[in-house]
Amino acid sequence: MAQGHTEADWVSRLADEVVATAERRALGRPMVVASGLSPSGPIHLGNLRDVMTSHLVADEVRRRGLECVHILSWDDYDRFRRVPAGVDPSWSTHIGKPLTSVPPPRGSRYANWADHYKAPMLGALAQLGVQFQGISQTERYTSGAYLAEILLAMHERNRIGQVLQRYRTTVTAGARTESQSGTAFQPDSGTGGDDGGARPMRDHDGLAAAGYFPYKPYCSACERDLTTVTAYDDETRAIAYTCMCGHAETATLSEHSHGKLVWKVDWPMRWAHEGVLFEPSGVDHQSPGSSYDVGSQLVKDVFGGAPPIGPMYAFVGSAGMAKMSSSKGEVPTPADALEIMEPQLLRWLYARRRPQQSFTITFDHEIHRLYDEWDAVGRKVADGTATGATATAYDRAIGTSTGRLPTTPHPLPYRTLVSVVDISAGDPKQILRILGDLAQDSPLGGLDEVRPRLDRAQTWVDTQMPSDQRTRVRGEPDLPLIASLTKAESESLQLLLDGLDEHWSLEGLTTLVYAVPKLQAGLPPDAPPTAELKALQRAFFAILYRLLVGRDTGPRLPTLLLAVGPARVRTLLGSRR
């Protein structure tokens, strides 16, 4: 892989900033970029932008031969907020507990709610080649790793409260939000929970008669965060709280490991603790007075650190998703996307656009066009005609600083594979026969040569193709339809049948089906298309489709003819030979 890029794409520019910031701060240690995810439910494609933005920047720094660590914080110590649709309503008894203390959905093989939703994301990140150092916030808090920062925050609670109060009037959306209605996902920044956000601070930030307290205990009796801190002594570090369950307790904070800082204090604390130089966030965290603004103030005033470079990223949406089964949350996940597209293509979608640009990931027939575009870019890169920015984005998509991602050895067009899988009903022997005819110039030794792209196409057909669009080749010729054809229509079929043997290849059949209407019109096979000629071709194609598959449209005719085979084509078109 190249050791860096000369093209100043968005990734390179942000990497330049990270390196310059590290040099200015004279860190003397590896650079740290960060991202975070809350496994409160399906981790969707909007969340992936948080991770991919940091990953691409970290990888560019590594390509330059510099040390860079990408930390991924799992916010598994966030509170369980609500019971999702489809989950047993009795799970409501766990609302307010840490995600790692909530049982997983019924039937799950994982230990808790957080692990259940981490698992598919971990698998997706492995496929995508994302290298990171995972950090469990449950482990960090319960092990006492943040104890010094918690004690500092409690000591500086009045100063923190003043900062929060100062920004309070401008806060409109500080807390992480779930996916929005419709097809565009709120690009969750992946850090933090539901405290320190847009609700009145009296409810969650501790601004009550007893004073402000930035630490929120989980109740030792019911495990929930329905607690109110009533007192804290700086000398003894004794913290007193009451819980809505009726429990009251006084404990030494240095020994109380079941609680966490509220979100707007937690985030800047982590910046300082981990030495974060770069962490992107979504529009929810970048609005005036929201989490990033508050955190940038607190990290300097309280924790003695500096705010990271914090670029904003925009929405990622989805379109045309049919019946993917793994997300269970009505939002497509990276694991869902990787069921129908190769990792390189998904990486490319994130690498080619600046973080501030929103985009949509399609699950319907548009994926065929997307794959065509991707393959065309690959050809341009191979022959040296791609622009610098295009070639750079492509290089970032196909691999990382450690090497290229596994790829399909013989990448036939995705739309062709979809047609073949559809026509053959997924039968491996038929698929190999048809693909063998399609790839005559480069014979296939077996289906493994067209995997994993073939498997992605198979999944698309199984899960996304509408049932009324599935191809069903007729078992017997439609004799009434054949008898009703006009003389000209019968002649067109005969012209096709007469040319089958000579043109039995994908290229040859393409030439033949377009040439038949031209020959009937007295034109040479290479005559340029006209509006009248196109109308004749459409009429001819419709007859073929009706005779072969019983409807007016279907897969590309050359592919369909190859799939059906010459003998069966002759039978279905009414040949008496």
C-alpha positions in Angstrom: 0.0 0.0 0.0 1.1 3.6 -0.6 2.7 5.3 2.4 0.4 8.3 2.2 -1.4 10.3 -0.5 -0.4 13.4 -2.4 -4.0 14.2 -3.3 -5.3 16.6 -0.6 -8.6 14.8 0.0 -10.6 15.4 3.2 -8.9 12.5 4.9 -5.4 13.9 4.2 -6.4 17.4 5.3 -7.7 16.1 8.6 -4.7 13.9 9.1 -2.5 17.0 8.5 -4.3 18.8 11.3 -3.9 15.8 13.6 -0.2 15.6 13.0 0.3 19.3 13.3 -1.6 19.4 16.6 0.5 16.5 18.0 3.7 18.3 17.0 2.4 21.6 18.6 1.5 19.9 21.8 4.8 17.9 21.8 3.0 14.8 23.0 5.9 12.3 22.9 3.5 9.4 22.5 1.2 7.9 19.8 -1.5 10.1 18.5 -5.0 9.2 19.6 -8.2 9.5 17.6 -11.5 8.4 19.1 -15.0 7.4 18.3 -17.8 5.9 20.4 -20.9 3.7 20.1 -23.7 3.1 22.5 -25.0 -0.5 22.2 -28.4 0.4 23.4 -30.0 -1.1 20.3 -29.0 -1.9 16.7 -25.9 0.2 15.7 -27.0 1.6 12.4 -25.3 3.0 9.3 -25.4 6.6 10.7 -23.3 5.4 13.7 -20.8 3.8 11.4 -19.9 7.3 10.1 -18.5 8.2 13.5 -16.2 5.1 13.4 -15.3 5.3 9.7 -14.3 9.0 9.9 -11.9 8.3 12.7 -10.7 5.1 11.1 -9.8 6.7 7.8 -7.9 9.6 9.5 -6.0 7.2 11.8 -5.2 5.0 8.9 -3.8 7.9 6.9 -1.6 8.9 9.8 -0.3 5.3 9.9 0.3 5.3 6.1 2.8 8.1 6.8 4.7 5.8 9.1 3.5 7.5 12.3 2.0 5.9 15.4 -1.7 6.4 15.8 -4.2 4.6 18.0 -7.9 4.6 17.2 -9.9 4.1 20.4 -13.5 3.0 20.2 -15.4 3.6 23.4 -18.4 1.3 24.0 -20.8 3.3 26.0 -22.1 0.2 27.7 -22.4 1.9 31.0 -25.2 4.1 29.7 -28.7 3.7 31.1 -31.3 1.4 29.5 -33.8 3.9 28.4 -36.8 2.1 26.9 -38.1 -1.3 25.8 -37.9 -1.5 22.0 -40.7 -2.8 19.9 -40.7 -6.6 19.7 -39.1 -7.0 23.1 -41.0 -8.5 26.0 -42.7 -5.5 27.8 -41.5 -7.0 31.2 -38.0 -5.6 30.3 -39.4 -2.2 31.5 -38.3 -3.3 35.0 -34.7 -2.8 33.8 -35.1 0.8 32.6 -32.5 2.9 34.3 -29.9 0.1 34.7 -26.6 0.1 32.9 -26.8 -1.7 29.6 -24.4 -4.3 30.8 -26.8 -5.1 33.7 -29.8 -5.7 31.5 -30.5 -9.2 30.2 -30.2 -9.6 26.5 -33.3 -10.0 24.3 -35.0 -13.4 24.8 -33.2 -16.1 22.8 -29.8 -14.3 22.6 -26.6 -16.2 23.3 -24.9 -13.1 24.8 -24.4 -12.3 28.4 -26.2 -8.9 28.4 -28.0 -6.3 26.4 -24.9 -4.4 25.5 -23.0 -7.5 24.3 -25.9 -8.6 22.2 -25.8 -5.4 20.1 -22.0 -5.1 20.1 -21.5 -8.4 18.5 -22.8 -7.7 14.9 -21.0 -4.4 14.9 -17.7 -6.1 15.9 -18.2 -8.6 13.0 -18.9 -5.8 10.6 -15.8 -3.8 11.7 -13.6 -6.8 11.3 -14.9 -7.3 7.7 -14.3 -3.6 7.0 -10.7 -3.8 8.2 -11.2 -1.2 11.0 -8.4 -1.6 13.5 -9.2 -0.1 16.9 -8.6 -0.4 20.7 -12.0 -1.2 22.3 -12.8 0.4 25.6 -15.7 -0.7 27.8 -17.0 2.2 29.8 -18.5 -0.3 32.3 -15.0 -1.7 32.9 -13.5 1.8 33.1 -16.0 3.1 35.7 -16.3 -0.1 37.8 -12.5 -0.6 37.9 -11.9 2.8 39.3 -9.9 4.0 36.2 -11.6 7.3 36.3 -11.6 7.8 40.1 -9.2 10.7 40.1 -11.2 12.5 37.5 -14.5 11.8 39.3 -13.1 13.2 42.5 -11.8 16.3 40.7 -15.2 16.8 39.0 -17.0 16.6 42.4 -14.5 19.0 43.9 -15.0 21.4 41.0 -18.8 20.9 40.9 -19.6 24.6 41.4 -17.4 25.6 38.5 -18.9 22.9 36.3 -22.4 23.9 37.3 -21.6 27.5 36.3 -20.4 26.5 32.9 -23.5 24.3 32.3 -25.7 27.1 33.5 -24.0 29.5 31.1 -24.7 27.3 28.1 -28.1 26.2 29.3 -30.1 28.8 27.4 -28.5 27.9 24.1 -28.8 24.1 24.5 -31.3 22.6 22.1 -30.0 19.1 21.5 -27.1 18.1 23.7 -27.8 14.4 24.4 -27.3 11.7 22.0 -30.5 11.0 20.0 -31.7 7.8 18.5 -32.4 7.4 14.8 -34.9 9.9 13.4 -38.1 9.0 11.7 -38.0 8.3 8.0 -34.9 7.1 6.2 -32.3 9.6 7.4 -30.5 8.6 10.6 -29.4 11.0 13.2 -25.6 10.5 13.0 -25.1 9.7 16.6 -21.7 10.8 17.7 -21.3 7.6 19.5 -20.2 9.1 22.8 -22.3 9.4 25.9 -25.7 8.7 27.1 -28.9 10.6 27.8 -27.7 12.7 30.7 -26.4 16.2 30.3 -28.7 16.9 27.4 -31.7 18.9 26.4 -34.0 18.1 29.3 -34.1 20.7 32.1 -30.8 20.3 34.0 -32.8 20.1 37.3 -33.9 16.6 36.2 -30.6 15.1 35.3 -27.6 17.3 36.0 -28.2 17.7 39.7 -29.2 21.4 39.9 -31.4 21.0 42.9 -31.7 22.5 46.3 -28.8 20.5 47.6 -26.5 21.9 44.9 -25.0 20.7 41.7 -23.4 17.2 41.5 -21.9 15.9 38.2 -21.8 12.3 39.4 -24.9 10.1 39.0 -24.9 6.9 41.2 -26.5 3.7 40.2 -28.6 2.5 43.2 -26.9 -0.4 45.1 -30.4 -1.8 45.8 -32.2 -1.7 42.5 -29.2 -1.0 40.1 -31.1 1.9 38.5 -30.0 5.5 38.1 -33.3 6.9 39.6 -31.1 8.6 42.2 -30.6 12.0 43.6 -27.4 13.0 45.3 -28.2 14.9 48.5 -24.8 15.6 49.9 -21.1 15.3 49.3 -18.2 15.9 51.7 -14.9 16.9 50.0 -12.7 15.9 52.9 -14.2 12.5 53.6 -15.4 11.9 50.0 -18.7 10.6 51.5 -21.6 10.8 49.0 -25.2 10.5 50.1 -28.1 9.7 47.7 -31.7 8.6 47.7 -33.4 6.5 45.1 -37.0 6.5 43.8 -37.1 2.8 44.9 -36.9 4.0 48.5 -33.3 3.1 49.1 -31.0 5.7 50.7 -27.3 5.4 51.2 -24.1 7.1 52.2 -20.9 5.7 50.8 -17.3 6.8 50.3 -17.0 7.9 46.7 -13.5 6.4 46.3 -15.1 3.0 47.0 -18.4 3.6 45.1 -17.8 2.2 41.7 -21.4 2.1 40.5 -22.1 5.4 38.9 -20.8 7.7 36.2 -20.3 11.4 35.4 -23.1 13.0 33.6 -22.6 13.1 29.8 -21.5 16.7 29.3 -18.8 16.2 32.0 -18.0 12.6 31.0 -17.1 13.4 27.4 -14.4 16.1 28.2 -13.1 14.0 31.1 -12.4 11.2 28.6 -10.7 13.6 26.2 -8.2 14.5 28.9 -7.9 11.0 30.3 -7.2 9.4 26.9 -5.3 12.3 25.4 -7.7 12.5 22.4 -6.5 14.6 19.5 -9.3 13.9 17.1 -13.0 12.9 17.5 -15.8 13.7 15.1 -19.4 14.2 16.2 -22.8 14.5 14.6 -24.9 17.6 14.2 -26.6 16.9 17.5 -23.3 17.6 19.3 -22.2 20.5 17.2 -25.2 22.9 17.7 -24.4 26.1 19.6 -24.2 25.4 23.3 -24.4 21.6 23.0 -22.0 18.9 24.1 -18.9 19.9 22.1 -19.0 23.5 23.1 -19.6 22.7 26.8 -17.0 19.9 26.7 -14.4 22.2 25.1 -14.8 24.6 28.0 -14.7 22.0 30.7 -11.7 20.0 29.4 -9.6 23.2 29.7 -11.1 24.7 32.9 -11.5 21.5 35.0 -9.5 18.6 33.6 -6.4 20.4 32.4 -6.6 19.1 28.8 -7.4 20.5 25.4 -10.4 19.8 23.1 -9.8 17.5 20.2 -10.2 18.4 16.6 -13.9 17.9 16.3 -15.3 17.9 12.8 -19.0 17.6 12.3 -20.5 14.8 10.1 -23.9 14.8 8.4 -26.7 12.3 8.1 -26.4 8.9 6.5 -29.8 7.6 5.2 -31.0 4.4 3.7 -33.4 3.6 0.9 -35.3 0.6 -0.4 -34.6 -1.8 2.5 -37.0 -4.7 2.3 -36.8 -7.6 4.8 -33.3 -7.7 6.3 -33.6 -9.8 9.4 -30.6 -9.1 11.5 -31.2 -5.5 12.7 -34.6 -6.1 14.4 -34.9 -2.4 14.8 -36.2 -1.1 11.5 -32.9 0.6 10.9 -30.3 -1.1 8.6 -27.0 -1.8 10.3 -23.5 -2.2 8.8 -24.0 -6.0 9.2 -27.1 -5.7 7.0 -25.3 -3.7 4.4 -22.4 -6.2 4.3 -24.9 -9.0 3.6 -25.5 -7.5 0.1 -22.3 -5.6 -0.7 -18.6 -6.2 -0.4 -16.7 -4.4 2.4 -14.7 -2.4 -0.2 -17.9 -0.9 -1.6 -19.2 0.1 1.8 -15.9 1.7 2.8 -15.9 3.6 -0.5 -19.3 5.2 0.3 -17.8 6.7 3.5 -14.4 7.6 2.0 -15.5 9.4 -1.1 -17.6 12.1 0.6 -16.5 14.8 3.1 -18.0 14.2 6.5 -20.3 17.3 6.1 -21.9 15.7 3.1 -25.0 13.6 3.7 -25.6 10.5 1.6 -27.9 7.5 1.2 -27.1 3.8 1.2 -29.5 2.0 -1.0 -30.8 -1.5 -0.7 -33.0 -1.6 -3.7 -32.3 -2.0 -7.4 -30.1 1.2 -7.2 -27.3 -1.1 -5.7 -26.9 -2.4 -9.3 -26.1 1.0 -10.5 -23.8 1.7 -7.5 -21.8 -1.5 -8.3 -21.6 -0.5 -11.9 -20.1 2.9 -10.8 -17.7 1.1 -8.4 -16.5 -1.3 -11.1 -16.1 1.6 -13.5 -13.9 3.5 -11.0 -11.8 0.4 -10.6 -11.2 0.2 -14.3 -10.2 3.9 -14.5 -7.8 3.4 -11.6 -6.3 0.4 -13.3 -5.7 2.2 -16.6 -4.6 5.4 -15.0 -7.5 7.7 -16.1 -9.0 8.3 -12.7 -8.6 11.7 -11.2 -6.4 12.1 -8.1 -9.3 12.4 -5.6 -11.1 9.4 -7.2 -8.0 7.2 -7.1 -7.3 8.2 -3.5 -10.8 7.4 -2.3 -10.6 4.0 -4.2 -7.3 3.2 -2.6 -8.7 3.9 0.9 -11.7 1.7 0.1 -9.8 -1.4 -1.1 -7.4 -1.6 1.9 -5.7 0.0 4.8 -2.1 0.7 5.9 -1.6 -3.0 6.7 -2.7 -4.3 3.2 -5.6 -4.9 0.9 -8.9 -6.4 2.0 -9.8 -9.8 0.6 -11.5 -9.4 -2.8 -13.5 -11.4 -5.4 -10.9 -13.0 -7.8 -13.2 -12.7 -10.8 -15.6 -9.8 -10.2 -18.4 -10.2 -12.7 -20.9 -7.3 -12.8 -23.2 -7.4 -9.8 -26.4 -7.0 -11.9 -25.3 -10.0 -14.0 -24.8 -12.1 -10.9 -28.2 -11.1 -9.6 -29.9 -12.0 -12.9 -28.1 -15.4 -13.0 -29.0 -16.2 -9.3 -32.6 -15.2 -10.0 -33.0 -17.1 -13.2 -31.3 -20.2 -11.9 -33.2 -20.1 -8.6 -29.8 -20.2 -6.9 -28.9 -23.7 -8.2 -25.0 -23.9 -8.0 -24.7 -26.1 -11.1 -26.9 -23.9 -13.2 -25.1 -20.8 -11.9 -21.7 -22.3 -12.9 -23.0 -23.3 -16.3 -24.4 -19.9 -17.1 -21.4 -18.0 -15.7 -19.2 -20.3 -17.8 -21.0 -19.1 -20.9 -20.8 -15.5 -19.8 -17.1 -15.7 -19.1 -15.9 -17.5 -22.2 -12.8 -15.3 -22.6 -11.7 -16.1 -19.0 -13.1 -19.5 -18.0 -14.1 -20.1 -14.4 -12.6 -22.9 -12.4 -15.4 -22.8 -9.9 -17.9 -20.6 -8.1 -15.3 -19.6 -5.5 -13.7 -17.4 -8.1 -16.8 -15.2 -8.1 -17.2 -15.1 -4.3 -17.9 -13.2 -2.1 -19.6 -11.0 -4.7 -21.8 -13.9 -5.8 -22.9 -14.5 -2.2 -23.8 -10.9 -1.8 -25.9 -11.0 -5.0 -27.6 -14.2 -3.7 -28.6 -12.5 -0.5 -29.9 -9.5 -2.4 -32.2 -11.7 -4.4 -33.3 -13.6 -1.3 -34.0 -10.6 0.8 -34.5 -7.5 -1.3 -35.9 -8.5 -4.7 -39.7 -8.2 -4.7 -41.4 -11.5 -5.2 -43.4 -10.2 -8.1 -40.2 -9.4 -9.9 -38.6 -12.8 -9.5 -38.0 -14.6 -12.8 -39.9 -17.8 -13.5 -39.0 -19.3 -16.9 -42.0 -21.0 -18.5 -42.1 -24.7 -18.3 -44.0 -25.1 -21.6 -44.4 -22.9 -24.7 -47.4 -20.5 -24.7 -49.0 -22.0 -27.7 -52.0 -19.6 -27.8 -49.7 -16.6 -27.8 -47.5 -18.1 -30.5 -50.6 -18.7 -32.6 -51.7 -15.1 -32.2 -48.4 -13.6 -33.4 -48.5 -11.6 -36.6 -46.5 -12.6 -39.6 -43.9 -9.9 -38.9 -43.6 -11.0 -35.2 -43.2 -14.7 -36.2 -40.5 -13.7 -38.7 -38.6 -11.7 -36.0 -38.6 -14.8 -33.8 -37.3 -16.9 -36.7 -34.5 -14.4 -37.4 -33.4 -14.8 -33.7 -33.6 -18.6 -33.8 -31.6 -18.7 -37.0 -28.8 -16.7 -35.4 -28.6 -18.5 -32.0 -25.8 -21.0 -32.8 -23.6 -18.4 -34.4 -24.1 -15.8 -31.7 -24.2 -18.0 -28.5 -22.2 -15.8 -26.2 -23.1 -12.8 -24.1 -21.6 -10.4 -26.6 -23.0 -12.3 -29.6 -26.5 -12.5 -28.2 -26.5 -8.8 -27.3 -25.7 -8.0 -30.9 -28.3 -10.4 -32.2 -31.3 -9.2 -30.1 -30.7 -5.6 -31.1 -30.0 -6.5 -34.7 -33.3 -8.4 -35.4 -35.6 -5.4 -35.6 -33.0 -3.6 -37.7 -32.8 -6.5 -40.2 -36.6 -6.6 -40.4 -36.6 -2.9 -41.1 -34.1 -3.4 -44.0 -31.3 -1.8 -42.0 -27.8 -3.2 -41.4 -27.0 -4.7 -38.0 -24.8 -1.7 -37.1 -27.4 1.0 -38.0 -27.5 3.8 -35.5 -30.6 3.9 -33.2 -33.5 6.1 -33.9 -36.7 6.7 -32.0 -38.7 4.5 -34.5 -36.1 1.8 -34.3 -36.1 1.8 -30.5 -39.9 1.4 -30.5 -39.5 -1.7 -32.7 -36.8 -3.1 -30.4 -39.0 -2.6 -27.3 -41.9 -4.4 -29.0 -39.7 -7.3 -30.0 -38.2 -7.6 -26.5 -41.7 -7.7 -25.0 -42.6 -10.6 -27.2 -39.5 -12.5 -26.1 -40.2 -11.8 -22.4 -43.8 -13.0 -22.7 -42.8 -16.2 -24.4 -39.9 -16.9 -22.0 -41.0 -15.6 -18.6 -44.7 -14.7 -19.0 -44.4 -11.0 -18.6 -43.4 -7.9 -20.5 -40.0 -7.3 -18.8 -37.3 -9.3 -17.0 -33.5 -9.7 -16.8 -31.3 -8.5 -19.6 -32.3 -10.6 -22.6 -28.8 -11.9 -23.5 -28.3 -13.1 -19.9 -31.7 -14.6 -19.9 -31.2 -16.5 -23.1 -27.8 -17.9 -21.9 -29.5 -19.0 -18.7 -32.4 -20.7 -20.4 -30.1 -22.6 -22.8 -30.4 -23.0 -26.6 -32.7 -26.1 -26.7 -35.2 -24.6 -24.2 -35.2 -21.3 -26.0 -36.1 -23.0 -29.2 -38.9 -24.8 -27.5 -40.4 -21.8 -25.8 -40.2 -19.7 -29.0 -42.1 -22.3 -30.9 -39.3 -23.6 -33.2 -40.3 -26.8 -35.0 -36.7 -27.7 -35.8 
